[in-house]
């Protein structure tokens, strides 16, 4: 609704998007005010509104997946009476989540106004199916890595006096006079290190998947802060995983694992990313159909009255009504008047 006078205030309040074309009375009641006295701002408002809506959905889904991924890691570690370390939580929350959540929302709106409408609710089929499938993927790969590491030949069950950086198992040169602090909290173990690496990469994969561009936002590669953040975090995580630094390992409470297992974790991470991308690409095609078939077999009556009437008329085979009798008119007689 666009208006420029006091008599338009009621309609501007009730409209989904009210635009005041003046800075007088209508601007007080309208949520938007245009500096130009014409309706050329309407396409811009719709494009920006759709981009803002999609950005909100993307950030919401990312934050929801972040909490669930971390919850899955902690739940699996509870099986061995372990948990993530304090500095591991701090690294995930501050270095990964805070940077990604801030930069992934910087995509500007798409340049053209498309005929397609974005989802209007968080409970829509594609959004729910996207979150559910990513939860299952993350749980599957975390559980796989958690069980797989326990079946390695070098694996040793944790005890309060365990030293996971034993030179005979890992092949690292450690001074014989070096003393290692006793881990009474069961943080420095192989399961903790494995799930920390796997989950850290899952946060980045989910963030890239949910940073969609077209048709409502510009492509993610044009959002250079987000691209630089993802590349920097990927490089840092791969470096500390493949080429461990003792100072970083001690800070994050990461244990030494054989190089073969590090390569195995890389393979798990790559396969996890591929599966997540494939499922997200196919979500728009059959995700909503699957949820509709599963949960919405009985079509509910819409709340809006005109939609109810349109639905009833669409299902009515006798509409529009056909004439019962036919009346044929006779041809008019024209007389020539001279």
N, C-alpha and C positions, 0 to 999 in steps of 0.2 A: 504494500500500500504506500503510495506517495501522496503527500499533501503539503500545503503551504499556509493553511489558515487555521484559526481556532476551531472552526466547525469540523476539522479533520482529526482532532485529538482522540476522539473515541475510537475511530477506525484504526488510527496509528497504534493505539495500545493493543487492540485486539488482533491485529495482523501478525502473521508469523515473522515478517520483517517489515517494520515501519520505517520509512525514510522521510524526513522532513526536508522540504525544498526551500526552507527559509530558516532564519535564525531567530524568529520571534516566538509566538505562542506554541506553534506546532513542534518546535525543537525541544520543548520541555517534556512533552508527552512521548515523543518518538525516541527509540533507542539509537537511531542513526540520523545524522544530519549531513546533507550534501551542501557543499559550497557553491555548486553550480545549480542554477534554477531550472534544471531539466532532468529527465529520467535516464540520462546516459550512464548514471552511476549504478543502475540496477544490475547489469551483468557483472560488474566488478564486485559488487556486494555478494552476489551469489557465488562467484568463484572463490572469493576469500572465505566466505562462510563454509563452503564445502571443504576447502583445504583445512580450515581450523577444526571442523568436525572429524575429518579423517585423521588429523594429527592427534586429536584427543583420543580417538580409538586406538591408534598405534601405540601411544605412550601407555595407555591403560593396559593393553594386552601385554606389552613388554614388562611393565611393573608386576602384573599378575604372574607371568611366567617366571620372572626373577624370583619372586617369593616361593613359588612352587618348586622350582629347581633347587633352591637352597634347602627347602623343606625336605625334598627327596634325599639330598646328600646327608643331611643330619639324621634322617630316619634310618638310612642304611648303616650309618656309623653307629647308631644306637645298638645295633645287633651285636657289635663287638665291644660295647660299653665305651665308645669313643665319641668324639665330636670334632667339629672344626675349631681351630685355634682362634684366639682373640684377634691376633693380627691377620689371620686369614679372613675372618669376618670384616675386619677393617679394610683390607685390600679390596675385597669384593664390593663392599658398599661404597667406598669413597673413590677408588681408582677406576673401577669398571662401571658400576651402575650410575654414579653421579655424573660422570662425564658423558656416558652414552645417552642417558635420559635427557640431558640438557641439549646435546647437539643433534639428536635425531628429530627434534621438533622444529628445526630451522629451515625446513624445505618450504620455499615460496609456493604460491598457488600456480596452477597450470595456466598457460596463456590463453587457452580457448575454453569456451563454455560448452561442455558436451551435453548431449541429451540424456545420458545415463545419470541416475540419481544415486547418491551414496547411501549406505545403510543408515536408517534413522534410529536404531536402537541397538544397545549392547546385546540384547537377547535374540538378535537375528541369526539365521541359520549359518551363513558363512563365518561370522565372527565366533560363534560357539564351536563350530567344527574345527576352525583353525586352532583355537586354544586347546581343545581336547586332543587333537592329533599330536600337537607339539608336546603336550604333557606325556603322552604315551611313548613318544620317541625318546624324550629325555630320560624317562624312567627306564626304558629298555636298555639304553646304552650305559647308563650308570650302573644298573644291576649287572649287566654283562661284564663291565670292567671290575666291579666289586667281587664277583665270583671268580673271574678269570685270574686275578692276581693271587688269589688264595691257592690256586692249583699250579703255581710256578715252582720249579725245583728249588729255587733259592729262598722261597717264602719261609718266614719264621713267625710263629704266633707271638704277639706282643706280651711282654711281662714288664713289671716295674723296673727291672734291671736290663731290659733289652737295649741293644745298640744296633740300630738298623744300618749304620755306616761301617760295618765290619769289613776290613780290608780283604779278608779271605773270600767274601761273597761278591763284593762289588768291584774289587780291583783298584781301589783308590788308595793313595799313599797317605796314611795318617800317622802322625808321630806317636810312638809307643808311650811317651810320657804325657800325652794329652788326656785329660780327664773329661768325661762327658756327663752333664747333669742328668740325674735320674728323672725320668718322665713319669710322674705319678698320675697325670691326667689322661694318659693314653692318647696323646695327640700325635706323637712322632711314630707313626706306623705306616705300613705300605698302603693300606686301604684309604687312609686319610689323604696321603699324597696323591694317589690315583684319582680319587673323587674330586679333589681340589682342582687338579688340572682339567679333568673332563668337564666339570661344571663351569669353570672359568671360560672355556671355549664355547660352551652352550649358551652362556649369556650373550656373547658376541654374535653367534649365529642367529639367535632369536631376534636380536636388535636389527640385524641386516635384513632378515626376512620381513619384519614388520615395518620397515622404512620404505613403504611403497611410494611410487611416484605417480605416473599416469594412471587414470585420466584426471585426477583431481589435484595432484601436486606435481611439481617438477621432479625430475629424476634425482635419485639419491646421490649420484656421482657429482651433481652440481652443488650439493651441500658439502663444501670442502671442509668445514670443521668436523663434521661427522666422519667423513672419509679419512681425514688425518688421524682422528681418534682411534678408529677401528684398526687402521694400518699400524699405528704405534703400539696399541695393545697386543695385536697379533704378533708383532716382531718381539716385543718384550716377553710374552708368554712362551713363545717358541725358544727364545734364547735361554731363559732360565730352566726350561724343561730339557733341552738337548745339551746345553753347556752350563751345568749348574755352577753357581757362585756360592761359596760357603757363607758369606755374609748375608746374602738374600735368603738362602736356605735356613739359616739359623733364625732370621727375623720372621719368616713365614712358617717356621716349624715344619719344614719339609725334610723328608729323610732321603738318603741316597738309595737309588734303585739302579739296577743294571741298565746298560745302554740299550740292550735288546728290548726291555720293557718300555723304555721311552719311545722307541720306534713303534712298538705295538700301540701305545697310546696315541701316537700321531695318526696311525691307520684308523683307530676307532673314532678319532675326532673328525677325520676327513669323511668317513662313511656316514657319521652322524649328520654332518653338514649337508651331504648330498641327499640323504633321505628327507631331511627337514625341508630343503628347497623343493624337492619333487612334490611332496605332500602339499606344500603351500601353493605351488603353481596349479595343482589340480583341485584345490579347494573351491575355487570359484565355479568350477564346472559341475561337480557332483556333491560337494559338501552340503549345500543347502537342500538338495534333493534328498540326500540320505537322512538328514535330520527331520525333514518334513514327512518322509515316509515312516520314520520311526516314532515320532512324538505327535504328529499332527494328522493322523489318519482321519479323524473326525473333524471336519472343518468347523471352526467356531464362528459364531455370529459376530460380525464386526460391530463395534460400539457406535460408529457414525451411522446416522439414519439413511443418508443418501447412498452410502456404500451398501447397506442392507437391501435397499430397493434395487440398486443396480445388480446385485448378486441374485436376487429373486427373479428379476426380469431375464437375466442371462440363463437361468435354469428353467424358465417357463417356455415350454415348447409352443404354446399357443400365442406367444407374443412375438411380433405385433399381431393384433386381431385381424382376421381376414373378413372381408364383407360376406354376409350371408346371402344377400340377393344382389343382383346386378341390374342396374337401370341404364338403359341405352337411350340416349337422346336422339331426337330426329334432326335431320339436317335443316337448318333455317332456310326459309324461302325469301329470296331476294327479289325485290321488284325494281324495275328500272324506272326511275322518275325523270322525266324529261322536263 
